Amino acid sequence: MVEASLGKSWLRILDFALLYIMLALGLNIVVGYAGLLDLGYVAFYAVGAYCWALLASPHFGLNLPFWVILPTGAAIAGLFGVLLGTPTLRLRGDYLAIVTLGFGEIIRIFLNNLNAPVNITNGPQGITQIEPVTIAGLSLGKTQEIFGITFSSPHLYYYLFLLFVALVVFVCMRLENSRIGRAWVAIREDEMAAAAAGINTRNIKLLAFAMGATFGGLSGGLFASFQGFVSPESFNLMESIMILSMIVLGGMGNIYGVILGALLVTMIPEALRYTGDLQRAVFGEVFIDPADLRMLLFGIALVLMMLLRPAGLLPSKLRRQELAEDAT
């Protein structure tokens, strides 16, 4: 019984890892490709989650299919990406980071206080009883038997998330090898030179914000359907920092590196928490609980990464070449 519960908990962790992979790939478009430091990315995650929560819960009494709600949330998040990108076109570096950080906090506070005089988001209490994804009458929130095989809800969501991760990876690969992807890299390397070469830097940067925000909204909708509950405290600044850390750790601008970084940042803290539970089960007490020190260990790991492998674990070829030239 304990082993079955442990297996289900790790499956849920893997489900969240797939969600973070989609989030990291979306932020990688903005940070890794276009070179625009965005610390408010979690705002788009929140927009997608609340769009699903409001349209797929008894809160408003709507009963729309998932293939309507999910694209709607992604599109609205993409629109918010354009709204964020438009006033920040002239900003770069630290100034852009400060503005986007403020945008993320504004969205969180706005959702937290949008319960008076008209209750829309239910404030800090969040929205409950959110409907799961239903495909052809098959609810992913319940255990289902398909072709004689029993699948639990985390299993069903795992395959759904895996499908969307494959779709996001395919889109990112196509963008990376397209004229748009090369324009993003040109802007990242030298925006003035890119503009002199005839690249419309304004539209290309707005497209980067919109594409990244769309993937964030997509992930948020899937998160809300999986959890069945959303609240503003799930979308704080630390979430944005963790998603950015996934990109830095794995390798900025490299799809495979971002996937590796998302898996490591999501799975390692849970493995450390399991180490404390294992000590308690064997010895009856915890001598050293790594779960309490996971943020310290994570910070030390990032410092070592910046010293030993500043380009990340799996950096892109261009990024590796740039660092090699700087070293010489």
N, C-alpha and C positions, 0 to 999 in steps of 0.2 A: 504494500500500500504506500509506504514511504517512497519506494523507488518510482512508483507510478506518478506520485505527486511531484517528485523531483524532476522526472522527465517532462511533465507538463509545464512546470515552471521554466525549465530551460527552453522549451519550445516557445513559450511566450516571450522570453528574452530574445530568442532568435527572430521572432516576429518584429519586435521593436528594433532589432538590428537592421532588418530590411527597410523599415521606415526611415531610420537614420541614414541608410545608404542613399535613399531617394533625396532626403534633405541635403546631404553632403554633396551629391552630384549637382543639385540645383544651385547651391552656394558656390560650387566650383566654377560654374559658368561666370558668375559675377567676380569672384576673387581670383580664381586660377586662370581663366581665359582673358577676361577684360582688365584684370588688375585693379578692381575697385573694392576697397576694403569696406565690407558691409557688416556692421555689428547689430543690425536690427532685423536680421533675416527671420527670426522666430515670429515676427509680426505676421508674415505671410502664412506661416504654419498655423497661427491662431485664426486668421481669416478663413482659411479652408476648413478648419475644425468647427468653427462656429457656424459657418454656412451649412455644413452637414447637420450640426446639432439643431439648428433652427428649422430646417426643412424636413428633418426626419425624426421629429419627436412630437409628443402631444402638446408641446408648448404653443404651437400655432395651429395644430390640427391638420397639417398638410400630410398627404400620403403620396409623395412623388417617388418614382423608381430611381434606383441608384445611378443609372446611366444618364439621368437628368441632373441629379444633385451634384454628383462628383465633378462633371465638366463645368457646371455653374460655379462651384466653389473655386476651381482652378482658374477660371476666367476672371472672377472677381479679384482673386489674389494677384493675377497678372495685371489687372487694372491698377491695383494698389501699388504694384511695382513701378508702373509708369508714373503714378502720382508721386512716388518717392524719388524717382530718377530725374524728373523734370526740373525741380528746383536745385538739384545737386550736380548739374552738368559741369559747372565750373570748379567743383571741389575735387580734391584728391588727397590721399594720404590720411593724416590725422584728422583733418577738418571733415572729410567725408565720413570717417568712422564716428566722430562725435554726433553728426547730424543723423546718421542712420541709427545710432544707439538711442538718440532721443525719440526717433520715430517708433522704434520698437516699444519703448516705455509708454509712449502716448497711446498706442493701440491697446496695450495691456491695461492701463489705467482706464481707458475709455470703456473697454469691455467690463471692467470691474465696477464701473459706476453707471452703467446703462440699465439701471433698474428703477429709476424714478425720473420724472413723474409717471412714465409708461414703462412697465417691466418688460424688457426685451431679452436681456441676457441672464436675468436672475442674479445679477451681481456676483459677489464673491462666493455665493452658494453653488454656482454653476448650474448646468443643465443636465438632468438625469433622464432615464428611460429613452435613450437615443436608440433608434432602430438600427439593427445591423444590416449589412449588405444582403440583399435578397436577389438571387439570380434564377429566373424561370421558376419562381415559387419555392426555391430552395434557400432557406435562411442559413447564413453562415454563423449565426449566433447560437445555434443548437447543434447537438451531435446528429450527424446524418449517416445513413447507410446508402452507399453508392456501389452498385454492382456487387453486392454482398460484402463489401468492405466498410467497416465502421470508421468514420472520421469525426474526431472531436472538433469543436469550434476553433481552437488554435491551429489544428492541422489544416482546416479549410482556409483560414486566413493566411496561413503560411504560403499555400499555393497561389492564392490571389496576390499577395504581396510580391511573391517571386515573379509572377507574370508582369506586374507593373514595374518592378526593378529592371527586368529584361527590356521592357519598352523604353524606360528612361535611359538605360545604357545605350540602346540602339539610337535614340534621338541624339544623345550626347556625342556618340561616335560620328554620326552624320554631320552634326554641327561642327565638330572639331576639324573635319576634313573638307569643309565647305569654304566658300568665299567669306561667309560671315565669321566663321571660326578664325580664319587667317586675319580678318579685319580686327577681331577682338585682340589677338596676339599683337598685332601692330600697334594698337592703342596702348596696350599694356607696356610695350617696350618703349615707345616714344610717341605720345599723342600728337605733338606738333608735326613730326615727320609723317605720321599717318594722315593728318589733315592735308599736308602739302602733297601727298601722293594721291589725293582725290577721294579719300574715305570720308563719308559723312559721319563724323565722330558723334554727333548728337544722336542721330537715329540708331547707330550701332550700340551706343551705350544704353539708350533706352530699351533696345531689344534685349540686351543682356539682363537688365533689371527685370523686364517682363518675363523672360524665359525662366530665370531663376525663381521668381515669385510664383510662377505657374506650377513648377514642380513642388514648391513649398506648400501651396494650396492643395495640390493633389495629395500630398502626404498627410496634411492636416485632416482632410476629409476621411481618409482611410483610418487615421488614428482615432477620430471621434466614433466611427462605426465600430471599431474594434474594442474600444474602452467602454462605450455606452455612457460616458460621462465626460464633460469638459468643464474646466474652471480656469479663470485667468492665471492662477498661480502655476499652471503647467507651462506657461509661456513667458518665463522671466528671462533676464539677461543671461543667466548662466547657461541656458539652453543654446543661445546663439554662440556663446564662447565655446561650448563643447562641440558644436557642429564645425566651427572654424578650426578647432584643434584637430578634428578628424582629418581635415584637408591638409593642414600643416604637417601632421604626423605621417600621413600616408604618402604625400607627395603632391604638391600643388600643381594643378594643370594636367595630371595624369589620372585617367578614369580608374584604372586598376589600383593605383595607389590610394585614391580616395575611398574605394571600396574596402581595401585592407585597413585603412585608418578608421573607418566607421565600425568595422567589425571589432578591432582591437579596443577602441575607446568604449564600446558598448559591452563587450563580453568580459574584459579583464576585471572591471570593478565588481561584477557579479561573481566572478570566480574567486576574488578575494573575500567577498562576503560569505561564499560557500566554505572557504577555508576556516573561518571562525565557527560556522555551524558544525563543521567536521570535528574541530577540537572539542566543542561542547559535547558532541555525541560520544567521543572516545574517552575523554578525560573527565567529563562532567563539569568542566569549567573552561574558560577561554583565557589562555596565558597572554597571547598577543592577538588582538582582533584586527586583522588587516583592513576590515571594512571601515573601521574608524579612522584609519590612516590612508584611505584610498586616494583622497584628494592630494595629500602630501606626497604620496608615492607617484601620483600622476604628474604633479608639478615637477618632481625630480626627474621623471622620465622625459618630460618635455625639455628641460634644461640640458640634459645629456644629449637629446636629439639635436638641439640647436648647436651643440659643440661638436658632436661627432658626425652627424648627417644633417646638415642644415637644409638640404633640399628635400628631406623626407625619406621614408623607407623605399619608396618606388617613385623617384622623381621622373618627370618627363625628360626626354632627350635634350630639349632646348634648355630647360632649367639646369640640368646637369652640366651642359656645355658652358653656360653662363658662369656658374660657380667655379668651374675649372679654369676659365679665363681670368676670373677675379683672383683666384689663388696664385696664378702665375704673375 
